[in-house]
Amino acid sequence: MPTSFATIIVTRNRPTALALSLPLHLAQSRLPERVLVIDSSDDPSENRKLVERLAATTSVPLEHQVSVPGISLQRNIGLAQIRSDVVFFPDDDSLVHPDALARMMLIYDMDKDGRIGGVCAVETVLPPSGALDGQAASYEKRKVDRIRARVAPLRTRLEDRLFPDPMKLVAQRLQQHLPPPESWIAANNAVWVEWMTGFRMSFRTSVIKKVGFNENLGRYALYEDIDAGLGVLAGGHSLVAARDAQIYHHKAPENRTGGGQMGVINILNRAYVVLRSGVADRSVRASLDRYARLRIAQFAVGARNDYGRDRLTGARAAYRVLPDLLSCPPKLLDEVYISLRQTCLDLSK
């Protein structure tokens, strides 16, 4: 019997993005049992009308629910309602290619022993055919986002060699305790991965419900996706990328949070996620300091406008209190992180 799945889309104040992405979910070659749109928009009426209009065109139950803001909170609200075997968590600007979900779900179908806890698609630089025809000019993808998407693989390879991300080091330590990948995974053009970014991730429902999405990370909740993935790895399940499944991330042109906050959470959230893993030894902790300095140097180069300068200020404030987070007892980690984050946010305003 095929593995069942449901889709949860979290959105806030981006009706144009949802209008682009939602029809693609309903045109998949393998359809979900249910699609939930968890909406924290200041005015959710436009999204509600979109859902009502599309619901009349499909046999897939399509629901719009209003929520208070918070990425982790909204995902948890949706997750609590899911009974399907698997749950897919795309962003509201994830443009899925026609067979992406079928190719992701094939991995779950073949995983008879339930060893795989999560499966993701891969990011492509090309949108699905016709997906952007007639789109509003105001929602054209920014040139900077197009360039970043093209250079990201090269940048990642270089950083992995010189300044490996501490979150990736933690994932590799957790993977060491897992049985090796079965041969059928590679035979189906899939591969183990350390993490799955939020716009393209899915999980076994029973596995992710044990982990959940960490609401301590705040409203924007940077790295909540990676935090959830590390929790899945720690529970003894692997994460897999289905390389034949493609998703185009058509990032919205507006910034989702202020520069100061982005700088703070880029430094503190990464450290908090790493420390929560329970496997952050001395070398991993040292890498947190090195990686934070790398990020600050990158932010300094990009401090050409108010947003960039605010981001640099926030990152520097977070770096100054990083030793306090690294030295706190594990039982106080949540409390200390929340306190330090708020202190830095206040200083970076």
C-alpha positions, 0 to 999 in steps of 0.5 A: 500500500502506498505511503500516505502523506499530507502537506502543511504550508505556513504563510504570513503576509505573502498572498502573491507567493501562495497564489503561485505555489498552491496550484502546483501542489494540487497538480502533482502526479501524486497528490496528498491526502490533505493540504493545510494552509496555516496563515498568520497574515495581518489580513488573511482574507486574500489567502482564504479566498484563494483557498476557497477558489482552489478547493472547488477545483480539486478532490484534495481536502484543502483547508485554510486556518488562521494562527498567531505568527511564528514559523515553529508554532504554525508548523506545530499547529498543523502537525498536531492535526495530521494522521498521514504517514508522512508530512511535507512542509514546503514554504509558501514560495516553494514551486514544486515540479510536477513529479517532485512529491512522487519521487520523494514519496517513492523513497518512503515506499521503499523504506520497508523498515522505517529507517528513514525519518525524513526525505527532501527534494533538491533545489533547482534554478529553473521553475516548473514550466509555465509556473511564472507565466503572467506573474505580477512584475512586483513579484519578480525574483530579485537578481541577488537571489538568482545569483545566490542560488547559482553560486551557493553550491560552490560557496558551500563546498568552499566553506565546508573545506575551510570553515565547516558549519558546526550544525553540519559537524553535529549532524555528522556525529549523529550519523556515525551512530546510524546503520550505513545506507542501504544500497537501494538508496543510491540505486534510486538516485538518493543520498544521505544528507546532514539536514533538510532546509525548510522549503523542501523537507518532509518527515515521517509523521510519527518521527517528527511528532516526537521531535516537534519544531522548537518554539523557543527559537522565536517568531522567525525561528531561524534554523528550526528546520535544521534543529528538527532534522538533528532531532530526527538523527538523534532519534536513530533515523536518517535523512535522505535527499531524493535527487530526482525531486526538484523544487524551485525556491522563488523567494519573496522580494521583501525581508522577512525580519529586520537586519538587527534581528537577523544578525543576532539570530544568525549567531545565537540560533546556530549555537543554541541548535548545536548545543541542544544536540548533546554532542557538541564536544570541544572541537564543535564548540571551537568551530562555533566561534570560528564560524561566527567570526566568518559570518561577521566578516561576511556581514561586514562586506555586505554592510552597504545599506541600513539593513546590512549595517543593522545585521552586522550590529546584531551579529556583533552583539550576539558574538559578545555574549556567545561565551555566556551561551557556550558556558551555561549548564545544559539544564539552563540552555533554553532559559539562557538562550532566550534571555541572551537573544532578547538582550541582543535584540534590545541592544541592536535596535 
